[in-house]
Amino acid sequence: RLLATFASQAAIAIDDAENFEQLSKKLNEFAVLYQLATEITTVDNSQDMTDLIYRSLKQIIYSDFAMWLSWNERSETLVVNYWEGYGKKDAGALRSREVQLKDKTVYSAAVRTVAVKGLINEIPSLRDAIKTFASVPIITKGALHGLFCLGSRQADAFSENDEYIASIVASQATSIY
């Protein structure tokens, strides 16, 4: 009976520790997002805005690089215009490169991931290094503006919540500009 009581107390302690860890993570996310919201209004160009977004998200999402592609509605292409973090030197070859996608296919996570990952895979040093990749559409006022991508050398680095946060942050920041 004493052993059963001890086991029960241990289970409660473990559950409390897990809840505390989740709560601490959420509080950190809120603090980072609040700081980002405060600072974003002081940024005066898209390069600095994207740098701020990446630096902020890196505090709450384990990512090794960020990539921004702008949407050209007329030609139905995504154009690489930002890369920061791991592989930046090699990824310079991707700058201004275009990814052909029809408007509706950009909204399909599977289709856009294959297309953008295909572009990244053209660089041998990145091909095998990137274990997790996520791309989220940047949408403001119902219009597509591009994709914000995160990559990691760690497998299964992003949760659904991480991708949701990245999407909201990128879309909200874009609406300011």
Secondary structure in CASP SS format (residue, H / E / C, confidence):
PFRMAT SS
TARGET T0000
AUTHOR 0000-0000-0000
METHOD secondary structure of the structure
MODEL  1
R C 1.00
L H 1.00
L H 1.00
A H 1.00
T H 1.00
F H 1.00
A H 1.00
S H 1.00
Q H 1.00
A H 1.00
A H 1.00
I H 1.00
A H 1.00
I H 1.00
D H 1.00
D H 1.00
A H 1.00
E H 1.00
N H 1.00
F H 1.00
E H 1.00
Q H 1.00
L H 1.00
S H 1.00
K H 1.00
K H 1.00
L H 1.00
N H 1.00
E H 1.00
F H 1.00
A H 1.00
V H 1.00
L H 1.00
Y H 1.00
Q H 1.00
L H 1.00
A H 1.00
T H 1.00
E H 1.00
I H 1.00
T C 1.00
T C 1.00
V C 1.00
D C 1.00
N C 1.00
S H 1.00
Q H 1.00
D H 1.00
M H 1.00
T H 1.00
D H 1.00
L H 1.00
I H 1.00
Y H 1.00
R H 1.00
S H 1.00
L H 1.00
K H 1.00
Q H 1.00
I H 1.00
I C 1.00
Y C 1.00
S C 1.00
D C 1.00
F E 1.00
A E 1.00
M E 1.00
W E 1.00
L E 1.00
S E 1.00
W E 1.00
N E 1.00
E C 1.00
R C 1.00
S C 1.00
E C 1.00
T E 1.00
L E 1.00
V E 1.00
V E 1.00
N E 1.00
Y E 1.00
W E 1.00
E E 1.00
G E 1.00
Y C 1.00
G C 1.00
K H 1.00
K H 1.00
D H 1.00
A H 1.00
G H 1.00
A H 1.00
L H 1.00
R C 1.00
S C 1.00
R C 1.00
E E 1.00
V E 1.00
Q E 1.00
L C 1.00
K C 1.00
D H 1.00
K H 1.00
T H 1.00
V H 1.00
Y H 1.00
S C 1.00
A H 1.00
A H 1.00
V H 1.00
R H 1.00
T H 1.00
V H 1.00
A H 1.00
V H 1.00
K H 1.00
G H 1.00
L H 1.00
I H 1.00
N C 1.00
E C 1.00
I C 1.00
P H 1.00
S H 1.00
L H 1.00
R H 1.00
D C 1.00
A C 1.00
I C 1.00
K C 1.00
T E 1.00
F E 1.00
A E 1.00
S E 1.00
V E 1.00
P E 1.00
I E 1.00
I E 1.00
T E 1.00
K C 1.00
G C 1.00
A E 1.00
L E 1.00
H E 1.00
G E 1.00
L E 1.00
F E 1.00
C E 1.00
L E 1.00
G E 1.00
S E 1.00
R C 1.00
Q C 1.00
A C 1.00
D C 1.00
A C 1.00
F C 1.00
S C 1.00
E H 1.00
N H 1.00
D H 1.00
E H 1.00
Y H 1.00
I H 1.00
A H 1.00
S H 1.00
I H 1.00
V H 1.00
A H 1.00
S H 1.00
Q H 1.00
A H 1.00
T H 1.00
S H 1.00
I H 1.00
Y C 1.00
END
